[in-house]
Amino acid sequence: MTAVYLFLAAVFLLTAAVCIYIAAQGDEAIVILPEEREKLVCELTDERRAVFSLKVPFANAGRQDGIVLDAFARPLLPQEQFDLGILSIRLEREGFRRSDGYLEAFIARAGMHGNFILTMEFTPKKGVSMPELFAGMVDITIDIYCALAGRTAPKIIKTALLLPLEEIRSGAAKEAGA
Amino acid sequence: MKVVPVKTRILTARDDIVKAVAEYTRGQVGAGDVIAVAESVLAITQGRVKRPEDMRPCFLAKILCRFFPQKGSISAWHSMQALMEEEGRLRVLCAFVAGFLAKLAGRPGVFYKLAGEQARLIDDVTGTMPPFDKYIVYGPKDPAKTAESIRIATGCRGAAIVDVNDLQRAAVLGVSAGLDPKGLEAILRDNPFGNDSQKTPIVIIKDYAA
């Protein structure tokens, strides 16, 4: 009987030790930080297109390394709200920009800070001039999706980023004035 | 003796590695040459890749991965699960217990000796060139048999499947008949495949016999 109790006590102690060890390690916590983003910059504008970009920070605020398997952005700009042009969008990692829109999976070390670069390209619809496009501009919400893995279950996080129309117009005006 | 890296397109599970090697080395390989092929590319052509999202890590995988250094290839839920699926949960658990006790006694590396060769060969996500950076790449199956098939298909002196990295580590996983793995490892230690073995997954060792 004593042996059974000793065995159970050993199992209990081992389980408790493993639980404490894992809890002390913590987990990864990769977050996108839209509130820390930089202002929108207009990279070019002509009669056929207007290209903007901005940096969106991300961080691993956890105590374990995490893996960013993929990340992409999706503008919520339905034609019911804005029918003057088409917005195409690309998300890249700063320092690892590519010409193909592909985002290479990477390890986000614990405590790491980095930036995504969001590039937006407006193309006016037929018969719409660029000033008309910006005149009819609306606030744009962009969802940034991030597929993650690590020492927790793979998951997809989604973070909303709001671009006020004033900021878009202001960026375009600066480029036009430059 | 000269080592010549051979650039290929990205090979996938739709490719036959023997045909691909024959295609890309045509006109470059002589009877005295040896062909070495990167093991991860053989594994990819064998379809031995899996996305983390498609795995269902068991409780044991979730626990054991916590005891491995984060820089290692089996330190995440999905990569530990991949190892368990290949080598068996019981084997991995026993290797873990033995490795743990051996480490306490000052003998590191016992886990990797006991857990099966996949413990050394699995590449976690980010470990391979796009588009396979989003996949776990297992070690290949039947490397010696494949090496022999490559030798026959290309008419060269011999062929080998190798695991080479930038840390001056080369491991021959399988060779065709008559080749000395240790000699090949010494030649390939400087990683002639380059930083990413998928860009040049084949190297030709010219005049190996000489």
Interface residues (C-beta under 8 A of the other chain):
Chain A: V18 Y21 I22 Q25 Q64 D65 I67 L69 D70 Y102 E104 A105 F106 I107 A147 A149 G150 R151 T152 A153 P154
Chain B: P52 E53 P57 K62 I63 C65 R66 Q70 S75 A76 W77 H78 D124 V125 T126 P130 P131 D133 K134
